Amino acid sequence: MRLVLMALLAAGMISLSQVRADEDTDAAVETAVSAIGEVLAMGDLCEWNFSAKVERLLQEGARAWRLSTAQQKDVRARITATRQETFGRFSPTGQARLRTDVCKPDERARLETMLGRISFE
């Protein structure tokens, strides 16, 4: 679980505005897809609602990266897949144990901070 949080922290601390070429944009989109999908999965597990913040980020990212409607749809589909796969393979008992281990106020604050640090400027 710490690996997921460390990856999210790394993703949240990068400035996604420093994208220069298509390859860099693709890499930044992939990082955002993974980070946002995992944040939403953690929110689902812990019953924390990050939807409004994530939606704002997705809209900002789509404008900054000049994504077409089809590309935006693809990004959202990949985020949904990541969201479902992150904890989906755990049994209900496993999810309950995870919930006990990770659904704590300091973890929520960490996720809120990471979402707040994602920037497209």
N, C-alpha and C positions, 0 to 999 in steps of 0.2 A: 504494500500500500504506500509506503514511503516513496517508492520509485515513481508512482503515479503523481504524488504530490510534488516531488522534485521536478518531474518533467513539466508539470503545470507551472511551477514557479519559474522555471527557465523560460517557458513560453510567455508567461506574463511579464517578464522583465525585458523582453526584447521590444524594440521599437519597430513595428511593422511598416513604418513609413520609409525606411531606408532601402526599400526595394528599388532596384535599378533596371533589371532585365527580366524577360519573361521567365527564365529559369528561377531567378530569385523570387519572382511573384509566385510561381508554382510551389516553391519550397515554403514560402510564407503562408500560402493558403493551406498547404498540408499541415503545417504547424498549428495554424488556427483551427482547422478541422479537428485535429487530435485533441488539442487543449479544450476547445469548447465542448466537444462530445464528452470528454471525461468530466468536465465540470458539471455538465447537465446530468451525467450518470450519477455522480456523487450527490447532486441535488435530489435526484429521484430516490436514491438509497436512503438519504437522511431526511427526506421530505422538506427540502429547502427549495424555494422557488427562485431560480435565477433567470427565468424566461425573459423578463422585461429587459434586463441588462444585456443578455445575450442577443436579443433581437436588435437592440440599439447597436451593438458591436457588429452584427452581421450587416446591417444597413450601412454603417460607416465603412466597413471593409469593402462592400460591393461598390460603393462610390469611389473609394480611394484606388481600388484595383481595376475600376472600370469593367466590372463583370457584366456580361450579357445576362439576360433573363434565364437562358438555358444554363449558363455557368452557375448562376445563383441557385438554381434548382438542384444542380448536381452537388454543390457544396452542402446544401441543406440535407440532401439524401445521405451524403457521406457522414455528416455530423450525426444524423439519426442512427446510422449503422454503428458508429463508434459508441454512441450513447447506449444502444441496446446490447452491444457485445461486451462492454466493460465489466458489468456485474451480472449479465444475463446467464452466464454459464454456471453461476453459483446456485446451489440448492437454496430453498427457503431458509433452512437452518444455517447454511453458510452466510447468507445475506444478513441474517439476524446477528450472527457473531461479528460480521464486518460492521454492522450498524453500531453495535456496542463499542467496538474498538475505535471507530473513526468519526462517528457523528457527535462531535463535541464542539462547544462554542469556539474554541481556538482554531479548529479546523475550518469552521464556517468563516471565521474572520480572515483566515489565510486565503481562502477561495475568493472572498469578496475583494481582498487586496489585489490578488492576481488579476481578477477581471477589471479592476480599476486601473491597472498598469498597462493594459493592452491599449496601444495607440496606433493610429494610422497616419498621424501628422508628420 
